[in-house]
Amino acid sequence: MTSSTSLSAGRPLEPPHHVVGRHSTLLVDPERDGRLLGVDVWYPAIDPADDDVTARRPSVYELLPGVSFESAGALHDPPARAGTFPLIVFSHGRTGMRFAYSLVCEALAARGAIVVSCDHPGDVLTDWLLGRHADDRTNEMNRVADARLLIHALVHGHPSIGVGVLNAVDHDRIVLMGHSYGAYTALATVAGARGVPAHDRVRAIVGFQPYTRSTSDSLLGRVAVPALLVVSGADRVTPAATDGDRPWALLRGTPTWRLDLDGAGHQAISDIALYAELARQLPDLPEIVRQYLAASEADAGAPGVMGWRELMRLQVAAAWAFLDEVLDLDPDRGAAARAELERLPGVTLRRR
C-alpha cells in the first residue's frame, strides 16, 4: 500500500476554547499478567508561539500501516495548560481502537477536559481480523479493569504521563464515556461486574449508542450516578428496543438524560465517516477495506436530517451541557445549551 502523509482530518468539529495536546503511551497492568494497553491522552495545552514550529507540530494518527492522517486540532505533546479539568475516560466499541473517536475526544479537550482512552486488547479490529478476539465474558472483565487502570494512572500518577497533565486532573470530577460496548464499560465500572468491584470516584456516565443487552437489571439498577444515554433512531446494531429503553427505565442517577437522534445510525459518534472520506484519497487501499468503510459510513450520519460532522457537534454539545449541570461546571451555560438542543428538529431530549 502506498504511504501517504498528506491526509488530514480537516478542521476541528467546533472552534476550540483551548489549544489541545495529545500524548500517546503504553500502560502495563502487573496484576493481569502484564496486560499492555496503548493509551492516548488529549488535554488543554499551552498555546505555543507562532514561530515555534516544533511545538506547533500536529499530532498524527496511524490508521493502518502506511496510512496516517494529521489531527484536526491536536498538537504533538505540547506542555499542559495550568488549571484543573474534569477527567473523561472514553471506552471504544467492539472492534474499535483508542483513537477511533479522535474528533470527539479533541473537541472535549478543547472545551476543557482531560480525555484518556485505551485500546481494549482482545476487542480491537486486528484481534477480530486475526481471530484472536476474546469471548464476551473475558472482554467485559478486561474492559472494566482497563477503565480502572486508566483512572488509577491519571489520579495517582504514572511515569509515562507528564506531570503537567497529571497536575491538571480534577480528582473530584471523573466521567466515564463510551460508545456501544464502551457504554457497557462505563456502566459496569460504576456498578461493579464480573468480579471487579464498583468504582466509587466516578461522578457521571455518558453512553453513546449504548450496548446494554448483556447487562442485568440488577447491574443497571446499581448505577446511581447521573447518566446521559444518546440513542440513534436508525441504529441497527444497538436499537432502542434492545439497548436504550431498559437502561433508561432502570438507571437511578439524578439527573438521567436521554437524547434521541432521528435517522442517526450506530456510528454517529465515531470517526468512521472520516475514514471513509480519507479512503477515497487512497487508490491503493484494498477493496475489502474500502467496501467496509463505505458500508459503515452509511451508519454515521442522519441522511436527510444532518451530516456526520454536524451530528458529532450536536452530541458533543449535549454531553457538555450534561457535564455543565452534573459536575457543576457552569449550570447556566448548560441550561442554555440544553434549551438550544430541545429546539432542534429531529432531536428529542428527555430528563428525569
N, C-alpha and C positions, 0 to 999 in steps of 0.2 A: 504494500500500500504506500502511496506517495505521501511523505510527510508534508505537513503544512503548518506554518507558524503565523499565517496572516488571518486566521479565523478569529472572530471576535463575537462576544455575546451581545454587542451593541450597547445602547445606553442603559443606565440603571432603570429599574422599574419606576422610580419616582425621584424627584430632586432630593439629594441627601442632606440631612441635618448635620451629619458628621462625616468626616473622611473615614473610610473603612480600611482596616488592615486584615490580612489573612495569614495565619500561621499554620503550617502543616507539621505533624509529628507522629510519633508512634508511642503507644502506651502498652505496657506488658502487665498482665494480671498474674502475680505469682501464686495466687490462691486457686487459679484454674489452669494449672499445668502450663503457665507461661503464655496464656492466650494473648495474641498480638493484635492490637487494634490500630488501624490507620485513623488518624484524627485530624479534623480541620477546626480551627477556631477563627471566627470573624469578630472584630471588635472595633469600637470607636478609637480612632488614631489621631495623632498629631498631624496637622496639615504641613507637609514638607514645603520648603522654599521652592518657588517656581523654577529656579535654576539647579535644583538638586536632582539631577537626572536619576541617580541611583535610588534615592528614596522614593521617587515617583514611579518606580518600575511597576507595571501592572502585574497582578497575580495571574498565573496561568494554570488552567485545569487540563490535565491529560485525560481525555475521554476514552481513547483507545491507544494502543501502541502506535506511535507515529501520528496521532491526531490530537492536537491540543488547541485550545482557544483562550484568548485573553478574557479576563474577567470584565464584567460590565462596570464594576465600580470599586473593586478591592485592590489595594496595593500589596506588594510583597513585603511582609514583615516590617512595617514602619513601627516606630515607638507608639505605645498605647497612650491614649488621652488620659489626663488626670481626672479623677472623679470616681464615682461608683455607679454601676449599671446593673440592671437585672441580668441574671444568668438564664439563658434559654438552652435547654438540651433538646436537640432535634434528632428524632429517630427515623431512618429511612424505611420505605416499604419493602415488600418482598421483591427480591432481585434488584434492589436499588444499590446505592452507594452513598458515601458520606457527603459528596458534593452534588448529588443529583437534584438539589433544591438551592443551588447557588444563588440564583436571582432573589429568592425569598430570604435566604439567610443574610445576604448582603443588605437587603432592604431593611431587615430588622436591626442589624448592626448600625446602619446609617440613621435609624430613628433613635438609637441609644440603648442597645443591648449587647451583651457578650453572648455569642451563639456558638455552641460546640456541637459537633456531630461526628460520629464514628461509623466506620464500616461494621456491620454485624457479620463476622465470618461464619460461613455456613448458609448465609442467605443473601449473598451478593450475586450479581449477574454471572460472574465467572464460575461460581460454585454450581449454579444450575446448568450452565453450558457444559461443564466438565463432569457433571453427575456426582458431585461431592457435597451436595446440599444436605443440611441437617434435617432430621424429622421435626415435625411441628413441636413436640414436647421439648426436645432439646433446644430448638430455636427459641422458644418462648422463655425458657430458663436463662439462656445466654443473653437474650435481649435485655431482660430486667437487670441481670448482673452487669452488663455493659453500661447501662444507664447509671447504675450506682457507682461504677468505677469512674465515669466521667465527672459526676458530681463531686466525688471524693477528690479527684485530681485538681479540679478548679477551686474547690473550697479549701482544701488542706495543702495544696501546692504540689507541684511536680517539677523536677529539674528540667524537663523538656519544654516547659511553658514559661515564658518570660515573666519576671517579677512584676513588670508594669501591668500586664494583663491580669495576673493573679490579684494584685492590689486593687484593681478596679471592679472586682466581683462583689456585688451586694449579696452577702450571705443570707439575708432575710427576704430576698425576692428571687426565688428559684422557680422556674417554669419548665414543664415538660411538654414538648410539642412532638407530633409525629404524623406521618401520612400513612394511611392504610394500615399495614401491620405495625407501623410505627406508633399508631394510636393505641394499639394493644400494649406496646412497650410502656407508654405513658400511664395508662390506666393500671396496669399490673404492677408497675413500680410503686405507685401511690398506695395501692390496695394490699400489695404483697401477694405472691403467687408462686406456684411450683417450688415451694420450699424456701423461697427467697423472702425475707421479711419486708414489711411495708417500710417505705422511706418517709420519715416524718418532717423533712425540711422543705418539701415541695409545696408551693403556695397555690399553684393553678395548673390546669391541663388545657391544651388545645389539640383537638384531633381533626385533621383534615381528611375527608373521605374515609372515615374510620372503618377498620376491620375489627369487628367485635364479636362475631358469631361464636368464636371459641371461648369467650369469657362466660363464666357462670353468672347467674343472677346474684349470687352471693358476692362475687368479686365486685360487680358493678355497684352493689349496694354498700360496699365498704369504701367507696370513693366519696369522701366528704369535703373535698376541696372544690373551689369554683372550677367550672369546666365550660369550654366552648366546643361544640360539635359543628363542623362545616360539612354539609350533606349536599352532594351533587344530584340534581334531578334526573340526569340521564346516565348515572353511574351503573354500568352493567357488572362491575366487579364486586362492589360493596353497596348495593342498593339500600335505600332507607328501610325497606321491609325486613331485611335480614340483619342490617348492621347499624342503622341510625335510630329507629323507633324505640328499640328496647333500652339502650343506654339513656336516651332522652327521658324515658319513664322512670328509670331506676337510680340514676346518679343523684346524690344527696347534697352536693355542694350548693352553697348560696353565694352569688347567683350561679345559675346554669343557663347558658345561652345555646340556641340552635340557629344556625344560619343555613337556609335552603337556597340553592342556586339553580334556577330553572335552566334546563338544557345543558348544564355542565356535565363533563364526564369525570372518570376516575382520576385522570392525570392532571386535573385542573391546577394543582399546586406544584407540580414537578417541572423540571427543565426539559421534558421530553419533546415539547414542541420546538424549543430552541435547537435541540439536537437534530430534529428533522430539517429545520432551516439550514443548519450548518452542513448536513449531509448533501444537500443539493449543490454545494460548492466543492464536493469531493468526487470527481468522476471515477476514481479507483476504488471507491468504497464497495465492499462485497454486496451483491444484490440482496442477499438474505438479510443483511443488516439494514439496508435501505427500505426493504419491504416492512420489516419490523417497526422501524421508526415511523414510516408513513401510516401504518395501521394505528400505532399508539398516538400519533399526532391528532387523530380524529377524536381521541378521548380527552384532549387537553382543553379546548375552548368550549364556548357555548354558541354553536352556529346560529346565526340569526339574532343573537342577543348581544354578545360581545366577543372580542378577540381574546386570545390566550393571555397576552400581556395585561390587558385591562382586567381580565378575570383574576390574575395574580395580584394586581394592585388592590383590587377590592378585598381580597382575602387578607392581605397584609394590613389594610386599613381596619378591617373588622377585628383581627387579632389584637392590634394595638389599642383599639378602642376598649376592648375587653380588658387588656392589661392595665390601661389607664385607670379603670374602675377598680379591679380586684387587687391590684398592687398599690393603689393609692398614688399613682404617678402624677396624674392630672385628671381627676374625675370630671371637671367641667369640660375639658378638651375631649375626653372620652364620650361624654353625653352628646356633645355637638357632632362628633363623628358618627355616633350611633344614629342620631336623627337623620343625618345625611344618607346613611345606608338604608334606612327604612323608607326613604323616598324613591329609591332606585327601582326601576321596572325589573321584573324577573328575580327579585330578591325578597326573601321573607325572613325576618329576624324575630325569633320568639325568645322570651326571657321568663325565668321564674326563680 
